[in-house]
């Protein structure tokens, strides 16, 4: 049997499937929380992300300290540890700025 005869109708059905699915009104979103606002959602996301970021920074600085301790005077390892500390500090600063931007915008715009 010719493959074109099978592939063309199958691809037409697959291309039409989203149209068929979106043609029906499924009703309200299940488990919707009507009291959830954008501010509350941002607070929830930040309350999850901030401890993860802090844990990452702590682990990064512990690894840098371990590299310093095991360097034994090797200049290459000391430079590697020094760059790990510098990038750790840069990461902390970027995270502080990123988490602060939302609060700064909230305070600048009244009613948000």
N, C-alpha and C positions, 0 to 999 in steps of 0.2 A: 504494500500500500504506500502511496505517495506521502511523504512526511508533511508536505505543504497542506494537504487536506486535513490533517490532524492538528497541526500547529496553528493555523490561521483561526479556526473557530475557538480553540482553547485560549489563544491570546486575546481574542475579541471579548470573551467572557471575563477574563481576568482584568482587562482594561475597563469594562463596564461595571465591574463589581463595586468600586467605591461609589459610583453614581447610584446604584441600587441601594446600597446601605445608607447613604445620606438622604435618600428620598423619603425616608420615614422619620417621624418625630418620635424619638425614644422617650420623651418626657423629661422630668427634672433629673439632674445629676444625683445618683444615689449617694447617700452618706455626706451630703453637702452640709457644711457648717455655716449657717447664715450669719453668725456673729464673728466670723473670722474676717479680719480686715487685712489690708496690705501691711500696715504697721505691725500687726500681731504676727503675721507670717514672717516678716523680716526678723522680728525679735526671736521667733522660734528657730529660724535657720541660723542666726548668729549664736544662739545659745547652744546649738549643736556644733557649729564650726569652730568657735573660739577655744573650747577645751582640746579639740583635735589639733589646732594650730599650736597651742601652748605645749602640748605633749610632743609634737614634732620638733619644736625649738629646743626643748629640754633634751631630747634624744640627740639632736644635732650637736649641741654643746658638749654632751657627755662623750660622743664619739670623737669630737675634736680634742677634748682633754685626753682621751685614751690614745689618740695618735701622738699628741705631745709627749705623753708619758712613755710611750714605746719608741720614740724617735731615736733615742740614744745618741744624740748629737748629729744625726744624719741631716744635712741641710735640706735635702729634697723632702724628707718627711716633715721637717719643721715648717717648710714653706707650705706644704699641703695642709698641715694643721692650722697654720695661720690663715690661709685662705678659707678654710672651713669656718673658722671663727668670724672672719670678716663677712662671709656670705650669710652666716647665721644672724649677725647683727643687722645686715641689710634686710634679711627676711623678716625679722622682728619689726623693723621700722616700716616696711611695706605693709605688713599685716596690721600694724597699729593705724597707719594712715587709711588703709582700706576699710577697716572696721569703724573708723571715726567719721568717714565721709557721710555715711547715712545719718548719723546723729547731728552732724553739722548742718546738713540739708534740712533735717527736721526742725532744727532751731531757727534756721533762716526763713523758712516758708511758714507763715502762720496758718494754722488750721490743719496741718498735716500730722 
